[in-house]
């Protein structure tokens, strides 16, 4: 594990996804924002490839539930002694009564014609985050807004 600026990791993964999406003609735009005064202090102790995998899986999920011509927003910031990442999409959101079920192995609540998915993506993401000493929370966007929100907290590293 090494000191990694999470904003740089997020920006790089988002740039790759924005390039791929334009090729797929789905026209979903992913935006990265930082809510911190100084994005240079968004450091974590981690494995860069695993942090990239977290972002790629979360963005892949958000894209798969998003309609063409919609937006996904990734917000990087701090919350107490943690680095916070929030991924918000404009999809249908979660309809589970117990949203934590989405992190269970082999769980999938996708329509039948949605393609082949193993139901492992969010479980893998959760495991990687926990190995980095962090946590993940799934919710719907607040206040009658359509879409899902995933919040990731990772311990800040100075």
N, C-alpha and C positions, 0 to 999 in steps of 0.2 A: 504494500500500500504506500502511496505517496501523496503529497500535497497537490491537490488539483483544484483549479478554478472552475467551478461548476457552470458559471455563465459561459465560459469558452466552450465547454463540452456541449451544452444545450444549443448554443448558437451554431456550432458546427453540424450537429445532427439535424437541426431545423433547416439549415441551408441545403443539406443533402436531400431532405424530404421535399422542400419546395422545388428543387430541380426535378426530382422524380415525379411529383404531382403534375407539373406542367406537361411532362411527357405522357402522362396517363389521361390528360384532358378532363380530369375531374374538377379542375380549377378551384381547389381548396387552398387558401392562403394561410400559412402559419406565421404568426407574429411572436416575437420575443420581446418582453419588456422586463425591466428591472425596477423593483420598488425600493431598492436600497440607494442610499446617497452615493455609494461608491462601489461599483460592481467588481473592483479589484479585490474586495474583501470577502467574496463569496467562495471561500475555500473550504474543501472537505478533505478528509483523509480517506483515500479510496483507490480503487483499481479503475483506471480510465475506461478500459473496454467494457467493464461491467456497468459503469455509469452511462456509457453510450447505449448499452443494451436496454437499460431501464427506459431511457428517453425514447429509443426506437420502438419498443413495445408499446409504450403509452401513446405515442403519436400514431402508431399503426392502428391501435384500437380506436382512437378518436377519429381518424380518417375513415375507418370502416363503418362507423355509425353516422358520419356526416353526409349531408346531401351535397350534390355538386354546387359550386359557387358559394360555399360557406367559409367561415373562418374558424381557426383554432388559435387560441392564445396561450402562450406559456409565460408565466410571470415568475421571475426569480427575485428572491429577496431574503430578508432575515426575519426570524421570529424567535425572540428570546435568545438562547444560545445555539440556535439551529439555523441552517440554511433551508429556506422553504421554496419549493417548486410547486406551482399550480398549473395544471393543464385543464383548460376549459374548451369544450366544443359546443356546437350548435345542433347536435343530434337530438334524439328523443329523450335522453337522460335514462336514469335507472328506474325500473318499475318494480324492483324487488322490495318487499317489506323489510327484509334484513339485507341491506346493501352489502354487508361484509361477506355474504355468500359469493360475491364475484371474485374473491381471492381464493376460493377453494379449488383444489385440483380437479380438473376435468369439468368444471362448471362452465356452462355456456347458456345464455338466454338469448340466442339469436334466432331469427326466423329460419325456417327450414331451407329456404332458397338462398341462404346467405353465404354459401360456400363452405369449404371444409376448414374447421377450426378445432384445435385440440382441447380448448378449455384450459390450457396450461399457462398462457401468456401472463395474466395478472398474478398467478400464483408464483411464477418464476420471478417476476418483478418484486413482489412482496418479500420473497426469500433473499434476494440480492440486497434490497434496502435494509432488511433486518441484519444481514451480515455486516453491513456498513454502520450498524448501530442506530438506524433510523426507523421511521414508521411511515405508513401510507393510509390515507383515508379516502374513501369514495363517497360522493354525495351528488345531489342534483344542484345546479346553480341556484343561488338564493333568489328569493322573491319572484316567483312565477316566470322566471326566464327559462326558456327551453335549453336543455343541454346538460351534460355531465361535467363534474369537477373532480379531479383527482389531486389530492394534496400530498406531497412528499416532504417529510422533514428529515434532514440529515444533520448530524452534529457538526457545528462550525469548527474549523481548524485554523489556528492563527499561524 
